[in-house]
């Protein structure tokens, strides 16, 4: 298991940069940067991958919009955003 977040690729700051996003390449596609992992996946910490690469990016997809239930019916729980892959080769 590993944990990551989505952001634009980082870029070095230059003297005089005062733009809020000066530290990011906002003209490039977003990436997933891994910041935590269990013992078996520690090699992932600090690694990055394109948001569209593989299946990991699917976790960050927006959940499907659900119609409101008819009056008096309970609101259904949102679907899980977890992606489980039983065997990775």
C-alpha positions as CSV (number, residue, x, y, z in Angstrom):
1,X,0.0,0.0,0.0
2,X,1.2,3.5,-0.7
3,X,-0.2,7.1,-0.3
4,X,0.2,9.9,-2.7
5,X,-1.2,13.3,-3.7
6,X,-1.9,15.0,-7.1
7,X,-0.2,18.2,-8.0
8,X,1.7,19.9,-10.9
9,X,5.3,18.9,-11.3
10,X,7.7,21.0,-9.2
11,X,10.1,23.5,-10.7
12,X,12.9,25.4,-9.1
13,X,12.2,28.8,-7.7
14,X,14.0,31.8,-9.2
15,X,15.0,34.9,-7.4
16,X,12.1,37.4,-7.7
17,X,9.4,34.8,-8.2
18,X,6.3,36.1,-6.5
19,X,3.6,34.2,-8.4
20,X,1.6,31.8,-6.2
21,X,2.4,28.9,-8.6
22,X,6.0,29.9,-9.4
23,X,7.2,26.6,-7.9
24,X,5.1,24.5,-10.3
25,X,5.0,23.7,-14.0
26,X,1.3,24.5,-14.4
27,X,1.4,24.1,-18.1
28,X,2.3,20.4,-17.7
29,X,-0.1,17.5,-16.8
30,X,-0.5,16.8,-13.1
31,X,1.4,13.9,-11.4
32,X,1.0,11.7,-8.4
33,X,3.8,12.1,-5.9
34,X,4.0,9.3,-3.3
35,X,4.6,10.4,0.3
36,X,4.0,7.2,2.3
37,X,4.0,3.5,2.0
38,X,3.9,0.3,4.0
39,X,7.1,-1.8,4.6
40,X,6.8,-3.7,1.3
41,X,6.4,-0.6,-0.8
42,X,8.8,2.0,0.7
43,X,10.6,2.2,-2.6
44,X,7.6,4.2,-3.8
45,X,8.2,7.1,-1.4
46,X,9.4,10.2,-3.4
47,X,8.6,8.6,-6.7
48,X,6.2,10.3,-9.2
49,X,3.9,8.9,-11.9
50,X,1.7,10.6,-14.5
51,X,-1.9,10.8,-13.4
52,X,-3.0,8.9,-16.5
53,X,-0.4,6.1,-16.2
54,X,-1.7,2.8,-14.9
55,X,-4.6,2.4,-12.6
56,X,-3.5,4.4,-9.6
57,X,-4.8,7.7,-11.1
58,X,-8.4,6.2,-11.0
59,X,-8.4,6.8,-7.2
60,X,-8.3,10.5,-7.9
61,X,-11.2,10.5,-10.4
62,X,-14.3,12.5,-9.3
63,X,-17.0,10.2,-7.8
64,X,-20.0,9.7,-10.0
65,X,-23.0,12.0,-9.4
66,X,-25.8,10.3,-7.7
67,X,-29.5,11.3,-8.1
68,X,-31.2,12.5,-5.0
69,X,-33.4,9.7,-3.5
70,X,-37.2,10.1,-3.5
71,X,-38.6,11.8,-0.4
72,X,-38.4,9.6,2.7
73,X,-35.7,7.2,1.4
74,X,-32.3,7.2,3.0
75,X,-29.4,8.8,1.2
76,X,-27.1,6.1,-0.2
77,X,-23.4,6.0,0.9
78,X,-21.0,7.2,-1.7
79,X,-19.0,4.5,-3.5
80,X,-15.5,3.7,-2.2
81,X,-12.7,5.5,-4.0
82,X,-10.2,2.7,-3.2
83,X,-8.7,0.7,-6.1
84,X,-7.6,-2.8,-5.1
85,X,-5.5,-4.9,-7.5
86,X,-5.1,-8.5,-6.3
87,X,-2.0,-9.3,-8.3
88,X,0.5,-6.9,-9.9
89,X,3.1,-8.3,-12.3
